[in-house]
């Protein structure tokens, strides 16, 4: 193997001069620099990246921690949230590549992070502490790591949370404007299509995105008298859980009227709902409207194509990575929340005419200031069976479900 010493001997210079050339330093004459570069080319010398990183106290490696909401199955890879994280990774990797660095990726299962014993894996905290010693900074995905663990990691190295809880106090957070997006798509159903009886296919209780979207939906219901939430189902952000939600809803209805619309916390579950409804002969949007959130590519391929909210998934990775590099360069920066803008994507599953393809920018809305009481994290809940459809209440009667308060954190602030 060619060494630094071989290059120095071949070029007739000291190893210090070769090192200066490799690091782009100025204290070398151009003729000498050319001679060293020629020797490197001729000998095929490859610099030792580990040694160079050690000299700069940098590893040139960024870590990305992703979440698996369900145990992987060889025939159902989408259950691992790859459709979301694939785009996040592409955004992160593009920024890392620009800086000639490397990306180290690991997946954690949600049951690990909630302290549920997992016999085949080691505990989550030691894994993350070990990972933190191999990277210059960490990007952590949406709710996968409990806040106390994030805080502990942030004391060791730069950390940015992707699509995380905007109430996070110990680390930077980059997220889509979930409140405004969910508010816009539900308002479209209620105000423009007259859909008043809504069923909700919710996301995991531990997912910050799902929580904010749920609160925004409830805010729209509360603001439109005569609009009710007829029931809900706690899904896992997967197609399979969307199918299960629709099957349980249809079984529970048992001849009673279906809700006017099914609001899904993400597109994968909405696709599952569309599959199950089609299998049972339920027409969309004639019998029931369906909407999602994310605007993943398969959402446009269904029959009917899915009305949804586009969140800039790849840009989440790009912005989070840029913020991480800023924090690596300046560790004393105050933690900041950045909300990325979203779009309402109208297709025909909501009741718009067949062939509709329209995108509407959504203005950022300020959530109400009444924040819900803090609820400690618990073990993952089992899926909640569909609540039977209920008749619409009169406009002047009290709601059948208690109103849900909205988060108080204003968007895009430094803390």
N, C-alpha and C positions, 0 to 999 in steps of 0.2 A: 504494500500500500504506500502510495506517495505521501510524504510528510512535508510539513512546513520547512523542515531542515533541508530536504531534497530540493525544494524550490529555491531556497536561499543560496544553496551551493551552486545550482545550475545558473542562477542569475548573477552570481558573484557579489551578493549583498548580504547584509546581516538578516537574521530572522526578525529583528525589530522593524527593519525596512519593509519586509514582506507583510508583516502584520499591519503596518500603517497603510499600505496599498489596499489590503483586504478590507480595512475599515474606512477607506475613503478619506484618510487624513491628508492635510495639506503639506506637511513637512517632507515632501519627496519631490525631487526634480522630475520633470516630465519624461526625460530620457530614461531615468531609472525606473519610473513607473511603467513605461512601455516595456522595458526589459523584463521586469517582474511579471507583468501580464503575459508576455510571450512565453516565459518559463512555465507559468501556470497552465497555459493552453497546451503547450508542447508535452508536458508531463501528465496532463489530465488530473491535476490536483483538485480535490473537492474539500473545501474548508469544513472543519469540525463544527457543526452548528451548536452542539451542546457546549463546547468550550467557549465559543464566541458569546453565547447567551450567558454563561457563567461570568465571563469578564464584564458584561454589562449589567449583571444582576437581573437579567430578564430571561424568560424561557421562550418568548415568542409563541406562546400557546394560550389559547382561550378555551375555557371549558363551557359546555352547554349541557344543562341538566333538564331533561324532558320527563314527561309523565306518561305512564300507561294507566288508563282508567280501568282496564279489564285485563285479565290474564291472557297473554297472546295465544292464538290458535292458528295453526298453519293454514287453515282454509278461510281465515277471516282477519287479514292483517289490518283492515281499517279499524278494528276494535282497539288498536294500539294508538289511535289518534295520529297516525302517520300523515293523513291528508292535511292536517294543520301543521304539524311539526316539520314536514318536508319543506313547506314554504318558508317557515321561520328559519330553518337551517340554510336554505339557499340565500336568504338575505344576510344572515350572519357570515356565511362562508365568503360571500362576495366582498364584504368589508375586510375580513381577515386576509383574503388573498391579495387585496390591494396593498396590504402592509407586509406581504411575504411571510405571514405567520401560518400557524396550524390550528386546527380545531379539534378538540377532544370532546366526544359526545358520550353521555351515559343516560340510561333510562332508569327511572325509579317507578316502582308500582305504588299506586295510591295507598294500598294497605300497609306498605312499609312506613310511609310518612305519618300514618295515624297510629303507629305503635302496635299494629296487629301483628302477632308473630308470623314470620315467614321462614319456614325451615330451610329452604334452599338458598336463602340470601342472608348476608350479614346485615346487621342493623344499619339504618340509613346514616346516622350521624358519623360513625367511624368512616364509612365510605366517602362521605363528602369531605371530611377533614383530610383524608388521604388524597382525594382529588385536588383539594385546594393547594397542596404542596407541589403539584405538577403543572400549575397554570399561573398566568399573570393575573387573571381575573375570571369571574364566573358569571354566566347568564343562567338564570333559573326560571323555568317555565311555570306559568299560571297556577299558583296555589299548591304546587307539588311539595314544597318544603314548608313546615310550620314556621310562623314568625320568629319564635325563639331561636330556631336553628339558623334562619336567615341572619338574625342579629349577631349570632356567634360567628358565623362565617364572615360577615361584613367587618368584624373587628380584626380579622386575619388578612383579608385581601379585598380588592374592589369587587363589588357585587351589583348587578342590575337584574331586576325581576321583569320578565316578559309577560305581558297580559296578566299582570298580577293585581293584587288588592291596592287600590289607590290610597287607602288609609295606612299603608306601610310607612313606618317612620324611620327605619334604620337603613334603607337602601333605596336607590333610584328605581322608579317604575316606569315602563313604557307600555302603554295599553291603547286599544282602540276606544273611541267614544261610544261605549256600549249603551249608556243611558240614552243619548240622543238617537242612536240607531234603532233600539228597541221601541222607544217612544214613537218614532216616525212610522215604523211598519205596522204597529198596532193601531195607531191613529188612522192610517190609511184604511185598514180593515173596517174600523168603526165608522169613521166620518164619511169615507168615499164609497164604501160598499154596504153600509148599514148592517154589518155583522155585529150582533149584540150579545150573543151567547158564546163565550170563548172557552176553549179547553186548552190547558197548558201542558206541553211536554217539556219539563224542566231539565236542567243539567244537574251534575253532581253537586251536593251540598257544599263541598270543599272548593268548588270552582268560583273564583271571584267574578268572572264574566257572567256566569249563569245567575248569580245573585243580583247583579246590577240590572240585567235584562228583565228579571222577574219583577224587581221593584218598579222599573219603568212601565212595564205592562200594567201593573196594578194602579199606577198613577193615572194612566189613560182610562182604565175602568172607572176609577173614582171620579174622574172629571166628566164622564158622560152618563148621566142618569139613564137608567134602563139597561145599562150594560152590566153583565155579570160574568163571573168566572164559574163555570159549571163544574169544573173538576180539574185535577192535575195528576201527573205521573212523574216520578223522579227517575230520569233516564241517566245514561252513562256517556252521552255524546257519541254514541255509535248507532249505525244503521239498525242493528239487531234490537237495541232498546227502543228505537222508534217504532219498529214493527210490533214489539210487545205492547207498547203503549196503545197503539191503535186497536190491536186485537182485544185488549182488556176493555177499552172504551166501548167497542162494538158489542162485546158480550154483556157488559153491564147495562147498555141501553135497552136491549131486549124488547124491541118494538117501540120504545119511547123515542121522541124526537132527538136527533143528533144535535150537537152544538153547531152554531153557524160557522165557526172557524176553529182550526187547531193551530196554536202558536207554538212553534218549536224553538228551543234555545240554540239549536245549530242546524246546519243543512243536513248533516249525516242522519240525524234523527228524523228530520222532515222527509228525507228520501225513504227511510224505513216506513214512515206513516203512509206515504203515497203508495208504496208497494202493498201494504196490508189492506188499504182501502180498495185498491184495484182488485185484489184477490177476492174481496167480499162483494164486489159489484157496486161499491159506493162511488158516485161520480164526483170528481173535483174539477171545477169549483161549484158545480150545480147543487150538489147535496151538502157539501162542506168545503170551505176554503182552507188552504194550508199555506203557511209561510215559515221561512227558516231564518238563519243568520249565518253569515260568513261569505257566501257567494263562491264556494269552491266550484271547480270546473264541472263536476257531474251535475250540479244543480240546474244547469241549462239544458241538460240532455233528457230530462224526464218527460213523461206525458201525463199531465201538462208540465211545461217548464216551471221552475220554482221561483216565486217571488221571495226576495230575501233582502238582506242588508250586506253590502260589501264592506268587510273590514280589510284593511291593507295588511295582509298577513306577512308577506315578504318584507314590507317596509317596517313592520314591528321588529323583525330580526335586524334589519339594517340600522334603524335608529337606536335600538338597544345596544348593538355592538359599538356604534359611534360613541354613545354615552359611556360605555365601559372603557374605551380607549382614553376618553377625556379623564375619567376617574383614575385610570392607571397613571396617566401623566401628572395629575394633580389630585392626590388622595384626599385633600382637605375640602374638596367641593361639598357644598351642602346637598343632601338628598333632594331629588326633584321628581315630580310626576309630569310625564308628557303624554297627552292624549292626541292620538292621530285621528283626522277627520274620516268620516264614513259616507257611503252613498246608499240611498234606497234604490233597489233594483226591482223594477216592476216587470213581471211576466204574467202568465195567465192563471196560475194556481190560486190567486187571491180573488179572482172574479173579473180581472181586466180582460178585454177582448183577446181571443186567440191571435197569436202572432205578435202580441205586445212585447217590445223590448225597449225599456226606457230606464234611464239612470237619472236620479235626482240627487244633487248634493244636499246634505242635511246640515242645517245650521246647528252649532253647538248650543245645547240647552243647559241651563243651570238647574240641577236637581233641587227639590225643596230642602229646606234647612233642618228639617226634623229628622234626626238620625235614629235608627233603631238601636235598641239596647244591644250590647255586645253579647254574642252567643259563643261560648267556648266550642272548640272543635271536638267532634266526637268521631267514633268509628263510622265507616261508610254505612249509610242506611240501606236496608234492603229496598228494592223497588216498591214504590207505593202503588197499590192497585188503583185503577181508575175510579173516580167518584162518579156515580150515576148522574146523567144529565138532569138538570133541574129546570123547572119552568122559569121564564124570565120574570123578574120582580117588577112591580109597578114602579114608575119613575120616582114616586114620592116615598117609597118604602125604604127601610134601612137595608144596606148591603148584606148578603147572606154570608160573606166572609169578612173578617176584620181587615181594615185597610193596612197596607204595609208601608212603613215609612221609607223614605229615600235616604241615601247616604249624604252626609253633610260635606264631604271633602270637595272643595272647588277644584276644577280641572287645571292642569298645567301650572303648578305653583312650585316655588322653592320653599323647602321647610327647614 
